[in-house]
Amino acid sequence: MFKELIIQNWANVLILLAFAILLSSTVFLDKRTILRLYALILLLFIFSLLVYAEFYLEGMGEYADARLVLMAIRYSATPIIIAFIIYTLAKHETWTVFVPAIILSILDIISVFTGMIFGIGDDGSLKRGPLGYLPYIMVGFYSVVLVYQLIKRSNKRASEIFPIAFLCFAFTSGLVLPFVLGKDYSKLFCVTITIALFVYYVFLILQLTEKDALTGLLNRQSFYSATSNDEKEINAIVTIDMNGLKVINDQEGHLAGDTALATLASCLMKASTSKDSVFRIGGDEFLIVCRRSSEEDVQKLIERIQNRVSETRYSCAIGYSYSPDGKMDIEEMQKVSDEMMYKNKKEYYSKKSKSVID
């Protein structure tokens, strides 16, 4: 039994071990996220052992009740694991994300006695009850929520969408392959999720080196890389500078200043489209690179930014430059945009000082 256990779970154990070693040396994730990932690794390991135990007992009629309990755990654990992934990777997610999974777990426990979701036939095979497809529906629901949350918090660049698509493919296989491969797929589920999560983690670490730690926007190094690789596609630049950040830092403290920057960054992300890349290139300096956009698109982008920022207690100065034929180089576009932005900032402070005098 032990030899068979090792053979079936060796790949899963190796990947989980590598995952744990990488986590111990990462400096890009906060302590809370790292602890949750450790808990997830442990959860996946325990789950793999329980799945093995369930299938080991198959055909042993005297252990039918134990198999039913292990089935209840397996059907319950899958959505709980995905909910835990959402809870770990999605910012500001609360414990309520587990509520649907907890409800399913209760139904799975009831099914041990009633067979409403699953049961064991006289020949020892799995038998679906009236709600037999509910666990798959729940896994599908959580998979959609996970992908939505990851896309929502991404910068919508191809380098971020590809690993999310890979994760989506892995979870989709968990919905489709059980109907193709039958019960044998359950033996592959743990290693499938482990590989998908590990690959996404590696991509996540690579992405974090390109991002600003405070705001989650792309950093200055990413700006240099983006503008050197696809300069011909860039035909507009929008520069944004926060108004009054020094006053906020001096009067309310730097934590309040960080909150202000993060809020402005959120406004910029929500206002941008898939053709726009948003960067934080300095303290309170932000820049948006627009690709294959019309001047009307750029003006609408600025309008959306202004509307978003107006809903907060903060303000910013904005400037832009547009190259109809895309032949203006990046430095020149940035210079033109900065000139407009600083003019806008000067007008802001002029009106503000005038209103104080009045």
N, C-alpha and C positions, 0 to 999 in steps of 0.2 A: 504493500500500500504506500509506504513512504517513498519507495523508488518511483512509483507511478506518479505520485504527487509532485516530486521534483521535476520529472520529465515534462509534465503538463504545464508547470508553472515557472520553469527556469527562465524563459525569456522575460516573463512578466517581472520576476524578482530582480533580474539584472537591470532592466530599465528603471524600475522603482528605486533601486540602489543608486544608479547613476543620477537620477532625479534628485535624490536626497543629498548626494555629494555636491552637486551643482548649487543647490539651495544654500548649503552651508557656506559657500564662498561668494554668493552674490551680494552686491552692494547697491543694486538698482531698485530693489523692492523694499517696502516698509516692513517693519517687524510683524505687524498684524497679518499681512498677506503671506509672509513666509511661514508663520505658524499655521495658518489655515492650509497652506499647501502641504506642510508636513502631515497635518491631520488627514488630508485627502489621500496622501500616499499610504498612510496606515489603513485607511478605510478601504482602499482598493486592494491592498494585500489581504486583509481579513476577508473581504468579499470573495476573492479568488479561492481562498481555502474553503469557504462555505459552499461555493458552486461545485468545487471538486467533491466535497463530502456528499452533496445531494446526488450527484451522478454515480458516486461510488456505491450508494445504497440502492440504486436502481436494480430491480429484480429480487431484492430481499424483502419478501412480503411481510416478514415480521417487523420490519422497520418502516412500514408505510406511514405511520403517524409522524415519525421523525422526518421523513421525506416531505410530508405536507408542510411541516413547520419550516423546513429549509426552502421550500418553494415560496412560501409566504415572505421569507426574508429576501430571496432573490428578486421577486417581483417588486418588493417594496424598495430594495436598495438601489435599483437602477435609477428611478427618478430622484431619489434622495441624493445620489452621487452627482447627478447633473445639476440639481438645485444647489449643492454645495460648491460646484464649480462656478455657477453664477454668483453665489454669495462671496466667493473668493476673488473672482476676476472683475466683477462689475462694481464700480464705485457707488457708494451710498446705498447699496442694496441692504434691506433689513431682513430680519429673521422670517418675515411674513412670506418670503419666497418659498419656504418649506411647507406652507399650509396645504396646498394641493397634494404634495407627496405624503404628508402625514395622514390626510383623509384616505388616500389610497392604501396606506399601511394598515389602517384600521379595517378597511374592507378586506384586505388580504388575510388579516387575522380571523375575521368572521368567516372567510371562505374556507379556512381549515376545517370548520365544523359544518358549513352549509354547502360548499362547492359552488358558490355563486360566481367565482372567477376561475377557479381551477380545481382539479381533483385528480384522483388516480383511479383508472379503470381496473377491472378485474384482472386484466393481463399485465398490470403494472405500468401501463403507458399513461401519459398526460391526457387529461380530459378537460376541455374548456367548458366553463359554465356560461350562463346567460350574459355575464359581463366579462367574458374571456378576453376581449380585445381592449379593455379599459387600460391595462398597464402600458400597452403600445401607444394608445392615444395620449396617455400622460407623458410618456417619453418624448413623443412628437411635440407636444405642447412645450415642454421644457427646452427641447432642442431649438425650437423657434425663438423662444425668449432669450436663450443664450446667444444665438447668432445676432439677434436684434440689438442686445445690449452691447456686444462687442463692436458691431458696426457703428452704433451710436457714439461710442467713446473713442472711435478711431478717427484719424485724419483723412479717411476715405481714399488713401493712396493704394496703388496696386500692391505695394510691398506689405501693406497691412491687411488688405482684403484677401490675398491668396491664403495666408495661414488660417483665416477665419473660414474661408471656403473649404479648406482641408478638414478643419474641425467639423464643419457642417456635413461633409461627405462621410466622415467617420461615424457620426451619430445617425445619419440617414441609413448607413449600412446596418446599424443596429436595429432599425425598423424593418428593413427589407429582407436581409439575409436569413432571419429565423424562419421565414416562409419559404426560402429557397433551400437552405441547408438543414432545416429542421432543428431538433433539439441540440444537435452537435454545435450549432453556432454559440450557444450559451457558454461553451467551454472557451470560446475565442473572445467573448465580450470584454472580459477584464483586460486582456492584453491589447485589444483594439482601443479601448478608452485610454489606457496607459500610454500607448504610443502616440495617440492623437494629442493628449494633454502635454506629453513631453515635447513633441515637435512644436506645438503652439508656444510652450514656455521658451524654447530656444529662440523662436522668432520674436517673442515678446522682449527678451533680453537684448536682442539685436536692435529692435525698434527703440528701446529705452535709451540706447546710446545716441540716438538721433533726436531725442525729445528733451524739452525743457522740463526739469523736475517739478517746478512749482505749478506751471499752467497746463502741462501735457501737450503744448504746442511743439512744433518742430523747432529745433534750435538753430543757432547761427551756422554751425558746421553743415547742417542739412540744407540750409539756404545756399551755401557755396556749392554744395554737391548738385542740388536741383538746378541751379542756374547755369552750371557748366555742362550738364549732361543734355538738357533739352532746351537750350537757349532760343532756338529757332521757333519753338512753339509758344514762347512767352511774348505776349503783345500788350500787357498792361501790368502795372504795379500799383498797389495801394499802400501808403504808409500811414501808420496810426501812432499817435503819441498821447499818453494819458495826461490829462490836466490835473494839476494840484496834488501829485503823488507825494512830493516833498512835505507839503502841509499835513497830509494824512499821517506820514511817518513821524513828523515832529510832534504833532498834537495827540495822535491816537496810538502811536507805536508801530513798529515794523510788522507786527502780526496783522494789524489792520491794513497796512500797505500791501501785504501779501494777498489778503482777501480781495482787495481792490483789483489787483493785477489778475488774479484768478477769475474774478467776475467779468472783467473786460475780455479776457481770453475766451470765456464761455460765450459771450455775446458774439465775438468774431467767428467762432466755430459754428454757432447756430445760424449765422447770417450767410456763411460761405456755401458754395456748391461743390460738386465733385470736380469741377474744373479749377478750383481755387486751392492753393496750399497756403496755410497760415503759419507764420513763424514769429517767434519772439527773438529778436536779434540784439536786444539790450535790456537795460533795467526796466524802463516803461515804454520801450520802442517795439512796435509790432509791424509786420509787413505781410502783405498778401500778394502772392504771385498768381496772376490770372493767365490761363492758357486758352488760345483760340476763342477769345471773347470779343464781343462788340463793345463799343464805347457805352452803348445803352445798358449792356449787361453790367459793366463796371459801375455805372451811376446807380443802377438798381441795387447793386451790392452795397454801395456806400449808404444808400437810403435805408436798407435793411439793418445795417450796423447802427446807424443813428437811431432808428426806432428801438432796437434792442437796448442800446445804452441808455436811452431816455427813460426806460423802465427801471433803471437803477439810480442810485444816488451819485453816480460818477459821470464824468464827461471826458471827451477826448477830442483831439484835433486830427483831422483827416486830410490827406492830399492824395492825388493820383496822377499817373502819367499813362498815356495811351499811344501806341504805335500802330497805326492802321495797317502798315505793310509788314510789321514785325521786324524791321531792320534796325530800329534804335537799340543800341547795346544796353545791357543791364545797368551799368554804372550811370549812364546818361539818364535812363528812365528813373532810376532811384533819385538822382539829383533833382530832376524836374518835380517828381512827386514830393520830395522833402521840402522844396521851396514853397509849394502850395500848402503843405501841412503846417510849416512854420508861420506862414501868413495867416492861416486859419487860427493857430494858437495865439498869435499876437492880437488878433481881433477879439478873441475870447477874453484875454486878460485885460484888454482895453475896455471892453464892455463891463467886465466885472469891477474894475477899479472905478469906473464912472458911476455904476450903480451904488457903490459904497459911499462915494462923495455925495450923490443925490440923496 
